[in-house]
Amino acid sequence: MKQIGLVGYGYWGPNLIRNFSELKGCRVKAVADRSAEQLALVKKLYPEVAVTSDAGELFRDESIDGVIIATPIPTHYKLAAEAIRHGKDVLVEKSFTASLSEARRLLALAEAKKRVVAVDHTFLYSGAVQAIKKLIDSGAIGRVQYIDSSRLNLGRIKSDISVIWDLMSHDIAIMGYLLGRTPTSVSATGISHTLRTVENMGYMTLFFGDDTIGHVTASWVAPLKVRRMIIGGTKKMIVYDDAEAHDKVKLYDVGYTVTRDNSQSRPRFDYRRGGVSVQKINGGEALGGLAKDFLRCMNERSLPVSSGKTGLEVVQVLEAATKSVAANGKEIKLR
Ligand SMILES: NC(=O)c1ccc[n+]([C@@H]2O[C@H](COP(=O)([O-])OP(=O)(O)OC[C@H]3O[C@@H](n4cnc5c(N)ncnc54)[C@H](O)[C@@H]3O)[C@@H](O)[C@H]2O)c1
């Protein structure tokens, strides 16, 4: 039986404690949060769980095997490093750290201490994303030429991190997982209307060193909720609408061919508009899949699907995108 400690019981922490509490083979032993109000909520819902305002208490508790860090991003590095130094495996919320250098140092520390590092890129565990990955890997849509994502809604506006670090981290993680590779360069623009500091809407283009391109639009100030990704392959296309309650993934048998006939002055485009099929997906909660994976890796000492390396790769893109925004969309090389 693995014992788990949770640091941070704000907006996302309750989802983590619920999923880990429902999982066989582990037990949430304690929760740390600076807010007494939040700790009172934990006590009400989970009377058997110990609470403390000092995260250090969890790290020093030798009976705790794994610690989840669900505090704001700027605090991740310090808390996760302290947990690892005390011999804990860690599950860190996205985005992994506030900078690439922090991510590198954290991974080096975890390697030296032989600790498991998982990062909560929740979507990698969702039935929809896994179904899309299967379709792509089976060759059903041909070679992926583009992934275009829109992630818009009204709120939750942040004051400490931009919409790029908050929302686009999902899209970068999903694209990396689906394509099995990371971008070679990135370009981004954004604007801050809200606080005139961190961007509340942004646009990012990811280049992959060939003819595959990714694009993300993200906003906290849109009138409606949009969670839509279009994946264009050379044979077929996929529309993934995460805002839909059902039928989130649809496969479109559409495409085009180009004919270049020397006798004609212009190339000819022929369009194929076939049927649409709804894809069957596993309906389990993604966070439950992540909890299961973290527990498996704690027991087997293996690498999570969403590992520290995944977290680092996402942070690398986020940091480059931030530089690009400051330079009005300049393309920033990643390797
Ligand atoms: N995976 C996802 O889809 C997803 C969704 C939402 C948030 N998140 C991530 O979860 C993390 C937390 O986000 P949130 O929206 O819950 O934030 P939040 O501000 O609502 O909650 C953070 C909590 O951490 C506590 N806290 C801060 N510093 C602390 C410290 N040093 N010791 C103990 N407690 C401390 C605060 O009191 C607060 O209750 C962020 O990294 C965020 O990016 C992930």
The ligand as a Gaussian input file, in Angstrom:
#p B3LYP/6-31G(d) Opt

LIG

0 1
 N       -3.984000      19.325000     -15.171000
 C       -4.915000      20.235000     -15.296000
 O       -5.776000      20.182000     -16.172000
 C       -4.920000      21.410000     -14.351000
 C       -6.069000      22.185000     -14.171000
 C       -6.017000      23.252000     -13.262000
 C       -4.843000      23.544000     -12.591000
 N       -3.733000      22.762000     -12.827000
 C       -2.471000      23.066000     -12.130000
 O       -2.613000      22.796000     -10.744000
 C       -1.796000      23.680000      -9.996000
 C       -2.669000      24.411000      -8.978000
 O       -3.608000      25.178000      -9.677000
 P       -4.966000      25.645000      -8.981000
 O       -5.768000      26.246000     -10.062000
 O       -5.518000      24.559000      -8.142000
 O       -4.395000      26.813000      -8.041000
 P       -5.090000      27.452000      -6.765000
 O       -4.441000      28.765000      -6.568000
 O       -6.574000      27.354000      -6.865000
 O       -4.658000      26.454000      -5.574000
 C       -3.345000      26.341000      -5.123000
 C       -3.371000      25.968000      -3.626000
 O       -2.019000      25.792000      -3.202000
 C       -1.869000      26.372000      -1.918000
 N       -0.447000      26.692000      -1.748000
 C        0.301000      27.592000      -2.435000
 N        1.593000      27.556000      -2.047000
 C        1.668000      26.595000      -1.075000
 C        2.729000      26.069000      -0.273000
 N        3.977000      26.501000      -0.405000
 N        2.427000      25.091000       0.625000
 C        1.169000      24.640000       0.754000
 N        0.121000      25.096000       0.029000
 C        0.369000      26.044000      -0.875000
 C       -2.796000      27.580000      -1.913000
 O       -3.164000      27.936000      -0.594000
 C       -3.975000      27.061000      -2.739000
 O       -4.988000      26.492000      -1.925000
 C       -1.143000      24.625000     -11.003000
 O        0.127000      24.130000     -11.308000
 C       -2.039000      24.509000     -12.228000
 O       -1.355000      24.774000     -13.434000
 C       -3.770000      21.728000     -13.659000

